[in-house]
C-alpha cells in the first residue's frame, strides 16, 4: 500500500494496470479505492469493473439499487471526493474519476495513460452518467 505523503498530486503518474489496487499500477476502480483510503481515510465497497459491460448500462437497476445503500446520487459534481461515473462513446466499460475541488478538476486513469488531473470541460460533462457521494464524512 501507499506509504508516502498523500496529496492530490502525489497520485499523478501512477501507471495503468488492469485490476490494479496499489501504487505499482491502478485501474479506475483502484484509483477510487486508493484515493478514498489515503485522502479521505474511508473504505469504499468492492465492485468488479470487469463485470460492467454495455449490458450494465442498459440493465443497471440492481447496480444503482446497490449503490443507493452506500451513496447519494447527483447529476453534477460539486464536492471534493464526488465519484464521477462516465460513459465514453465506444468504451466497453464505464470510466470513473474523483472530483477534486471547485476549480473543476478530477483525477482519473484509463488504459494507455497514468493517473492524471483533468479539467472537467463540456465533453466530460456530456459523458457523465451520474455522480456518487458516499454516505460518509469525506474531510480531506
C-alpha positions, 0 to 999 in steps of 0.5 A: 500500500501507499506509504508516502505523503498523500496529496492530490498530486502525489497520485499523478503518474501512477501507471495503468494496470488492469485490476490494479489496487496499489501504487505499482499500477491502478485501474479506475476502480483502484484509483477510487479505492486508493484515493478514498483510503489515503485522502479521505481515510474511508473504505469504499465497497468492492465492485468488479469493473470487469463485470460492467459491460454495455449490458450494465448500462442498459440493465443497471437497476440492481447496480444503482439499487446497490449503490443507493445503500452506500451513496447519494446520487447527483447529476453534477459534481460539486464536492471534493471526493464526488465519484464521477461515473462516465460513459465514453462513446465506444468504451466497453466499460464505464470510466470513473474519476474523483472530483477534486475541488471547485476549480473543476478538476478530477483525477482519473486513469484509463488504459494507455495513460497514468493517473492524471488531473483533468479539467472537467470541460463540456465533453466530460460533462456530456459523458457523465452518467451520474455522480456518487457521494458516499454516505460518509464524512469525506474531510480531506 
